[in-house]
Amino acid sequence: MTGEIVPPRSGSGAAVTEHARALVGSIDAANVTDNPTASAHMSAAAGASFVAAAGIEPTLQLTVRDRNRLGITAELLGGWALGARNVLCLSGDPISIGDHPDAKVVNDLSVLEAVGLVRRLRDEGVTMSGAEVEDPPRYLIGVADLPLAEPYDVGRLEQKLEAGADVIWTQIAYDVEALEAWAEVVRARGVFERAPVLIGMVPLRSAKGARFMNDKLPGVRVPPAMLQALEAAGDDAEQVGRALTIEVVSGIRQIPGVSGVHLMGMGHDATVRAVVEGAGLFPRPTGA
């Protein structure tokens, strides 16, 4: 079980600390987002330091959209020094949807090249230029996948694994039947043997939110029956949505090869905890 924490548009880490403390015991690690929706926020590395201090292992999200290779290398070194132990390499949301639509997109490196950079720092202790790094970071390297995209490109995922990825986080998915079909495809290619896979999910809370994800987010489908149930629930939509989310988590647990679930609570920490408990996944195991 992993979760997500969005650093605030603020110079104070108090909100990050509050969210992290609320999730302690419910998740095993938290992804700290990097300028999500292409809007300016506190840096992911700074956010990771507050998450680590609160007692949760941080995963540093790192987009190639905003930095060149110098900036990416600096963020990786700084993130490790501040407590991040995993990194999720991403393209980043389109600049056009954010609060700085006229900003220049950098994309000096592709996601595949960024994965290669992290692997080289970790395994060889050198930067892309070949400069040696003292005390190199030892990140677990993550990448993203869109299992319900149409058409689905398993070759792209395999390229990320070949570049050095260790773990896979997927886009939001609620359709267990469609996920089972996707699992058959990647299982045949040996993906589950090569890397743990965590299925992304936002706990359902309203019909409006579910329709937004279904209509606006690439690769996300909310099954019609779920949309109808949320519409019919009226004032009880949050309770119904929680039950539906727990049902999906329970279904995902039955898919051979899937290693976990990534719950993005969007600040609703109590909902994340309720889903983890309702799915029979609480308390989380602790290290010896």
C-alpha positions in Angstrom: 0.0 0.0 0.0 1.4 3.3 -1.1 -0.2 6.8 -0.9 0.4 10.3 -2.2 1.1 13.6 -0.7 0.9 16.9 -2.6 3.3 19.6 -1.3 1.5 22.9 -0.8 1.8 26.1 -2.7 3.5 27.4 0.4 6.8 28.1 2.1 5.7 26.1 5.1 5.9 22.3 5.4 3.2 22.2 8.1 0.6 20.8 5.7 2.9 18.1 4.5 3.7 17.0 8.0 0.0 17.0 8.9 -0.9 14.7 5.9 2.0 12.4 6.5 1.2 11.9 10.2 -2.4 11.2 9.3 -1.2 8.4 7.0 1.3 6.8 9.3 0.3 3.1 9.8 -2.0 3.1 6.8 0.5 3.1 4.0 4.0 1.8 3.5 5.4 4.7 1.5 4.2 8.0 0.1 4.8 9.5 -3.4 5.6 13.2 -3.1 4.4 15.0 -6.2 6.4 17.2 -8.5 4.5 20.3 -9.6 1.3 18.3 -10.3 -1.1 19.5 -12.9 1.8 21.6 -14.2 1.3 24.1 -11.3 3.9 25.5 -9.0 4.2 23.9 -5.6 6.8 23.3 -3.0 9.6 21.1 -4.4 9.2 17.3 -4.1 12.6 17.0 -2.4 11.6 19.5 0.3 8.3 17.7 0.7 10.1 14.4 1.0 12.1 15.7 4.0 8.9 16.4 5.9 7.3 13.1 5.0 10.5 11.2 6.2 10.5 13.2 9.4 6.9 12.2 10.0 7.8 8.5 9.8 6.8 7.5 6.2 9.2 6.4 3.5 9.1 9.1 0.7 9.0 8.4 -3.0 10.3 11.4 -4.9 8.3 12.0 -8.0 10.5 13.6 -10.7 9.2 15.0 -14.0 11.5 15.6 -17.0 9.2 18.5 -18.1 10.7 21.2 -15.8 14.5 20.4 -15.6 17.5 19.7 -17.7 20.0 17.0 -16.8 21.8 19.3 -14.4 18.6 20.1 -12.5 17.5 16.4 -12.5 20.8 15.3 -11.1 20.7 18.0 -8.4 17.2 17.0 -7.4 18.1 13.3 -7.2 21.1 14.0 -5.0 19.2 16.5 -2.8 16.2 14.2 -2.6 18.3 11.3 -1.3 20.0 13.5 1.2 16.6 14.7 2.5 15.3 11.2 3.0 13.7 10.0 -0.3 14.5 6.4 -0.9 12.5 5.7 -4.1 12.0 7.8 -7.2 9.2 7.8 -9.8 10.3 9.1 -13.2 7.5 10.9 -15.1 6.9 13.0 -18.2 4.7 15.4 -16.3 1.3 16.9 -17.0 1.0 19.2 -20.0 2.1 22.7 -19.3 -1.1 24.0 -21.0 -3.3 22.8 -18.2 -1.3 24.5 -15.4 -1.0 27.9 -13.9 2.0 28.9 -16.0 0.8 28.0 -19.6 3.5 30.1 -21.2 6.4 28.4 -19.3 9.0 26.7 -21.5 9.0 22.9 -21.5 12.5 21.5 -20.9 12.4 17.8 -21.7 16.1 17.7 -22.0 15.9 14.0 -21.1 13.2 11.5 -22.0 11.7 9.4 -19.2 13.8 6.5 -20.4 17.0 8.6 -20.2 16.0 9.9 -16.7 15.6 6.3 -15.6 19.0 5.5 -17.1 20.5 8.5 -15.2 19.2 7.3 -11.9 20.4 3.8 -12.5 23.9 5.1 -13.5 24.1 7.2 -10.3 23.1 4.3 -8.2 25.0 1.4 -9.9 28.1 3.2 -11.2 28.3 6.2 -8.9 28.7 8.6 -11.8 26.6 11.4 -13.5 25.7 11.4 -17.2 29.0 13.4 -17.8 31.0 10.6 -16.1 31.8 12.7 -13.0 32.1 10.6 -9.9 29.6 11.0 -7.1 30.6 10.8 -3.5 28.0 8.7 -1.5 25.7 8.1 -4.5 22.0 7.7 -3.9 20.6 4.1 -3.9 17.1 4.7 -5.2 14.5 2.1 -6.1 13.5 3.3 -9.5 9.9 3.6 -10.5 8.0 4.3 -13.7 4.4 4.8 -14.7 2.1 2.7 -16.9 -1.4 3.2 -18.3 -2.9 -0.3 -18.2 -6.3 0.7 -19.6 -5.1 3.0 -22.4 -6.5 2.3 -25.8 -4.5 1.0 -27.5 -2.2 -0.4 -24.8 1.5 -0.4 -25.6 3.3 -3.1 -23.6 6.4 -2.4 -25.5 6.7 1.1 -24.0 6.6 -0.5 -20.5 9.2 -3.0 -21.5 11.5 -0.2 -22.6 11.3 1.4 -19.2 12.2 -1.9 -17.5 15.1 -2.3 -19.9 16.3 1.2 -19.0 16.5 0.2 -15.4 13.1 0.5 -13.7 12.5 -1.6 -10.6 8.9 -0.9 -9.8 5.7 0.2 -11.7 2.9 2.5 -10.6 -0.1 2.5 -12.8 -2.7 5.2 -13.8 -6.0 5.2 -11.9 -8.0 2.0 -12.6 -11.4 0.8 -11.3 -12.4 -1.8 -13.9 -11.2 -5.1 -12.4 -12.3 -7.1 -15.4 -10.3 -4.9 -17.7 -7.3 -5.1 -15.3 -7.4 -8.8 -15.4 -7.2 -8.7 -19.2 -4.3 -6.3 -19.0 -2.6 -8.6 -16.5 -2.8 -11.5 -18.9 -0.9 -9.4 -21.5 1.9 -8.3 -19.2 2.1 -11.6 -17.5 2.8 -13.3 -20.8 5.7 -10.9 -21.3 7.2 -11.6 -17.9 6.6 -8.1 -16.4 5.4 -9.4 -13.0 8.7 -11.3 -12.6 10.7 -8.2 -13.5 9.1 -5.6 -11.3 6.4 -5.2 -8.6 3.3 -3.5 -10.0 1.0 -1.2 -7.9 -2.4 -0.2 -9.3 -3.3 3.4 -8.9 -6.7 4.5 -7.5 -8.4 7.6 -6.1 -11.1 6.6 -3.5 -14.5 7.4 -5.0 -16.3 10.1 -3.1 -18.9 11.6 -5.5 -20.5 11.2 -8.9 -19.1 14.5 -10.1 -15.5 13.5 -9.2 -16.0 10.0 -10.8 -17.3 11.5 -14.0 -14.4 14.0 -14.2 -11.9 11.2 -14.0 -13.8 9.2 -16.5 -14.1 12.0 -19.0 -10.9 14.0 -18.5 -8.1 11.7 -17.4 -6.3 9.8 -20.2 -6.5 6.0 -19.7 -9.1 6.2 -16.8 -12.4 4.5 -17.0 -15.0 4.4 -14.3 -17.4 1.5 -15.0 -21.0 2.7 -15.8 -22.4 0.7 -12.9 -20.2 2.6 -10.5 -21.2 5.9 -11.9 -24.9 5.0 -11.7 -24.5 3.8 -8.0 -22.8 7.1 -7.1 -25.5 9.2 -8.9 -28.3 7.2 -7.1 -26.6 7.6 -3.7 -27.3 11.3 -3.3 -26.1 12.5 0.1 -24.7 9.0 0.8 -22.3 9.2 -2.2 -19.2 9.3 -0.1 -20.2 6.2 1.9 -21.2 4.4 -1.3 -18.0 5.4 -3.1 -15.9 4.1 -0.2 -17.6 0.7 -0.4 -17.1 0.6 -4.2 -13.4 1.5 -3.7 -13.0 -1.3 -1.2 -14.6 -3.7 -3.5 -12.2 -2.8 -6.3 -9.2 -3.1 -4.0 -10.4 -6.6 -3.0 -10.8 -7.5 -6.6 -7.3 -6.3 -7.4 -5.9 -8.5 -4.6 -7.2 -11.5 -6.5 -5.2 -10.7 -9.7 -2.1 -12.9 -9.7 1.1 -11.0 -10.0 -0.2 -7.6 -8.8 1.9 -6.5 -5.8 -0.2 -3.7 -4.3 -2.4 -0.6 -4.6 -1.5 3.1 -4.7 -4.2 5.1 -3.1 -4.3 8.8 -4.0 -6.5 10.4 -1.3 -6.3 14.0 -2.6 -5.9 15.2 1.0 -8.7 13.0 2.3 -6.5 11.0 4.7 -9.3 9.5 6.7 -10.8 8.1 3.5 -7.5 6.4 2.7 -7.3 4.9 6.1 -10.9 3.7 5.9 -10.3 2.0 2.5 -7.1 0.3 3.9 -9.0 -0.9 6.9 -12.1 -1.9 5.0 -10.1 -4.0 2.5 -8.5 -5.9 5.4 -5.1 -4.4 4.8 -4.6 -2.8 8.2 -2.4 -2.7 10.2 0.4 -2.5 7.8 3.5 -4.8 8.4 6.4 -3.1 10.1 10.1 -3.7 9.7 11.9 -5.9 12.3 
